[in-house]
Amino acid sequence: MKCLLTILLLNMLMMVHASAADDVLARIRERDRLIVSVKNEGKPERAAHKDPAHFNKREFELDLAHAIAAMLRGAPEKVEFALMRKPDRMTAVADGRVDIAISMLRPGEGQRARVEYSRP
């Protein structure tokens, strides 16, 4: 399990430019918490979602963020969530407003030049 989390962590950190990864890690250490963009809450009714697995995936994203924070800062609670709409997440990573985005996003044409994506 620890090996899997390590691989996932490395993949998630690749969502920022590799040359900037050291800067991101330094910012995380300095503020002593990880800032993660995740999907917004959306409509609370399960039936209102086009994706029936929406809430399961969101729960996984939150669990993964806590695991990454535990690995980077030694405690799962050292994470701050930035709830964002899908179109805003990659811009937030590129602009440094969040450290990583955990989401199932399809890489856009202009986005690949600004952020790195993990491999599926």
N, C-alpha and C positions, 0 to 999 in steps of 0.2 A: 504494500500500500504506500509506504514512504517513497519508494522508487517511482511509483505512478504519480504521486503528488509532485515530486521533484521534476519529472518530465513535463507535467502540466504547467508547473510554475515557469519553467524555462520557455515553454511555448507561449505563455501569456506575456512574459516579459519581452518576447520578440515582437509584440504588437507596437512597440516604439522602435524608432530607428536603432539599429544595433550600435551605432556610434554614440547614441544618446543614452544607452542603457545604464552606463555608469553614473550619469547625471541623475537619472530617475532614481536609481538605488540610493544615491547620496541624499536626494530630497526626502525619500521615504525614511531613511535613517534619521535625518535631521528633525523632521516633524514627528517621528516615532509612530506613524500610522500610514497605512496604505489607503489611497483614495481610488475607489473602483466605480466605474460607470456600469450600471446595470439597467435593465429595462424598467420603464416606469410601471407603476402598479396596474394601470389599465382599469378596465371595468371590473368590478368585484364579482359579477355574476359569471360563473363558468360558461353558461349557455351563450353569453354575449360575445365570446371570443371565437374567432375563425379557427384558431388553433386549439384543439381540445387539450393539448399537452402544455399549454402556456404556463400554468401554475407549477407543474412539475419541473419544467425547465428553469423557471425563475428560482425555485427552491434550490436547484442544483447550482445555479450561478451564485447564490448567496453562500451556500456551503463551501463552494470552491474558493470564494473570496476570503472566507474565514480561515480556510486551510492555508492559503497563500500568506495571509497576515501572520498566522502562527509560525510559518517557516521563516518569514522575513523579520518579524519583530518579536517572536517568542510568545505571542498570545493571540488567540483568534479574535478577541474583541478589539484589537488595534487596527480596525478597518472602518473607513467612512464610506458610505454609499452615496453616490450621486445618481439619482433616478432621472433618466433621460429618455427622450424619444429616440427611436432608431436613427433618424437622420443626424442627430446631434452628437452621437457617441464618438465617432471617429474624429470629428473636429475637436472635441474636448481632449482626446488623447494627443492629437497633433499639436494643439495649443498649450499642452502641459497643464490643463485645468484638472485632469485626472491622471493617475499613473497608468492604469490599464482599463480596458473595457472587456467585460466578459459577456459575450453575446454571440448568437448565431447570426453573423452578418456576412453578406456576400460582398467581396471586395469590389469597390467601384473603380471606374477608370482613373479618376484623379486621386483616389485615396491611396493607392499603392505607393505613390511617390512621397506621401506624407507619413504613413505609418506602416509597420510590418504586421502581417497576419500570421497567426499560428496555422499549422497545417491541420487539416481535418483528421 
